[in-house]
């Protein structure tokens, strides 16, 4: 509620710093392209005042749009599954680098003392690493990696020819925001990955994130996202964006009681 995303018009001569002075906001992040700026404000009143000033900049063709920044959260990690998933049999051969590259937009994974470390590329952080400290307990990313590799091995895949690019957008509590997720999607697209997996969801429609995902899909990327665990049937994002494969959860072949489902 105390943040805004500003999208600049092409050719805008105002710098992010000049805009910050005009609207009384603090710059939290600037997109790599320079056209999107994430601002924070002291309170809702400061946000409202900033919007009044920005409306005039839109009229002058300096600002393209003013957008809200939305919460993104990770589905609660199934730690029991994660713990078993981390114990992947040593006979699994993980061949990195020459097959499929999967971008994991998620929390930070453990990269040491795990059997699948050979398929993990160096993590890239889109939040302050200080907000994503690793404990001895499995993270959501560990749960996804460990359980999926364990399942593949038990399904008869003795050699797995792919690697994972961890893109960290969630803090140690599993919380993130749509601006950071969009930046990670654009990074993954530019890095030439094959699949972009987003194990997170939120209720707010973010045009900036929708545009980032559309760009990746138009460039041939497969994008999957968690449907969420509410379960309300309400559309969640990014699973609800056009072209994204929304993934829910099953128990004994049926949609789990805690899992979202819907037309999206």
N, C-alpha and C positions, 0 to 999 in steps of 0.2 A: 503493500500500500504506500510506502514512502519512496518508491523508485519509478523512474520513467526511462523508456528507450526512445531516443530521437534518431530519426532517419533523415540525413541531410540530402538536399537536392544536389544533383551532379553540378559541379562548378561552383558550389557555395564557397564564398570567400571568408565566412566566419569560421574561426578555429574553435575546437572544443573548449579551450580555455576561455575564449571570449564569451561563448555561450554560457559557460558556468558562471561567469561574473554577472551576466545579464539576468540569469534566472535564480541565482543564489544556490546552485546545486553543487554537489561534489561528484567529480568524475570517478566512477568505479572501474570502468573498462572502456576501451575503444576498439572497435572491430579492426581486423587486419586490413580490410579495405579502406578503413577510415570513414566510412559512410554511416556507421551506426555507433551511438554513444550511450553508455549506461550511466545514468545519474541517480544519486540518492539525495534525499532531503530530510530535514529535521523532523517534520511531521506532515500530516495530511493537509494542513493549512498552507504550508510552504509549497506543497505539490500543486494545490489549486491556484496559488499565485503564479507559479511557474507556467502553468497551462495558459493563463491569461496572456502572459508575455509571448509565449510560443505561438499562440494563435495569430498574433500579428506578424510573426516571422513566417508563418505558413502563407499568409496573404501576400508577403513580399517575395515569395518563391525562394526563401532561404532554407526552410525546413520542409521536407516532404510529408512526414507524419510524426505524430506523437503516439507512442504505444505503451501499454502497461507491461511490466515485467512480472511473470507468473511463477509461483512455486512449482517445482518439480520434485517428486519424491520417489524413492526406490521402494518397490514392494518389499515387505518384511522378509528378510533372509530366513530361509528354512535351515536353521543352523544344524539340525540333525542330518539333513541331506548334505549340507556343506561339509560337515565333519567327515562323513563317509566318502564324499567325493574327493576330498583332499588325499585320501589313501588310494590313489590310482596304482594298480599293479605295475611293478617296475618293468615287466616285459613289454609294455606298450612302447612302440617306437614312434616318436613324434618328430617328423622331418620338417623343419621350418623353412620358410622362405620361397619355395618354388611353386606352391599351389595357390590356394585361396587366402586372401588376407581379410580378416574380420575386424572391423573397428568396434570396440566395446565402449560405448558411452555410458559410464557407470561410476561406481566408487573405485577407489584404488585397490588393486589386487596385491597379494603378497608375491614377491618375485624371487624370494630365497627359500630354500628348504621345501620346495614343492616339486613334484616329479615332472610337471609340465612347463618348467621354467624355460626350456629350450624353444618353446613356441611363443613365448611372450616377448614382444618388442618393448623398448623402453617406454614407460608411461609418459604421456604429455598432460600437463595440468592446465585446466581452464579456471581453476579456483586457486586460492592461496594454499600451497601444500601444508601450511601450518594448520589448516582447517580439516585436513584429511590424514591425521596420524594413524598409523597402522598398529593395532594391538595384536596380541597372540591369537585372538578369536578370528574365525573366518569372516571376511567381508561378503557383501552381496556379490561382488565380482568373483570372489573365490567360489561361492556357491554355484554360480553359473558355469564357471570354467570346470571346476572339479566334477560336478554332477554330469555335465554334458560329455566330458571326455571319458568319464567312467562308463556312461551309458553306451558311447560309441564302441569302447573296448568290449563290453559285454555283448554287443551286437555283432561282433566278428571283425571289427576293423582293427587289424594288428599294426597297420602303418597309417598314420594320419598326416597328410601332406598339406598343412596349412599353418598360418600363424595368426596371432591376435595382436592388435594395436590398442592398448588400453588408453582411453581418453577420459581423464578424471574430471567429472563435473559435479559430483556429489560429495559432500563433506562426510565426516566419520559417522554422522547421525542419519545419513541417507537423504539429505536435503540439498536441493540445488535450485536453479532458476532458468527460465527459458532463454535468456540472452546467452548464457554460458553454453547451454546445449546447442543453440544455433551456431555458435562459433566452432564448437567441436564437430558438428556436421559438416560445415564448410571446410574445416581442416581435413577431415577424413576424405571428403570428395577430392580435394586438391592432392591428397597423398596417394590417390589411385587405388583405394581399397575396393574390394568386390562387394562386401556386405557391411552395412551399418546397423548395429544392434543397439537399441535404446531400452535398457531395462529400467524404465522410469515412466511416470505419468503425472498429469496435472489436469485441472478442470478448465483452465483458461486458454482461449484461442489466441495464439501469438502470430501475427502476420509475419514478423521477422523470422521466426522458426519455420513457419509454413513455407516461406520463400526459400530458405536454406535447404529444406528437404526436397522441395520441387526441383531445385537446381541439381541436387545429387541424383534424384530419380531420372531426370532428363539426361544426365550423363551416364546412365546405365547402371547405377548402384541399386542393389536390393536393400530396402530399408524395413526393419522390423521393430516393433515397439510393444511394451507391456500394456495390456488393457486395463490393469488396475485391480485392486482387491477390496472394493468397497462393500458389497456389490450392489450397485444402484441401477445398472443399465444405462446410466448417463454416459454420453460420449466423453471419452478422455483423450488427451493429446500427449504425445504425438501419434498415438495409434489411430486417431480419428482423421488425420490429414489424408488428403487424396493420394493414393498410390502406396501408402504404408500398409504393411502386413501386421494387423493387430493380433497379439498372441495372448490368450487367456490360459487358465489352468484346469487340468483334469484330475479327477480322482476316480479310479476304477472305470475309466472310459466315459464318465459323465462330467459335465462342467462342475467344478468344485463349488461348494456352498458359499465360499468367500470371494469367488472370482467374478469380475464384471463380464457381461456379455451384451451384445446389441448389434444393430445393423452395421456399426462401424467395425 
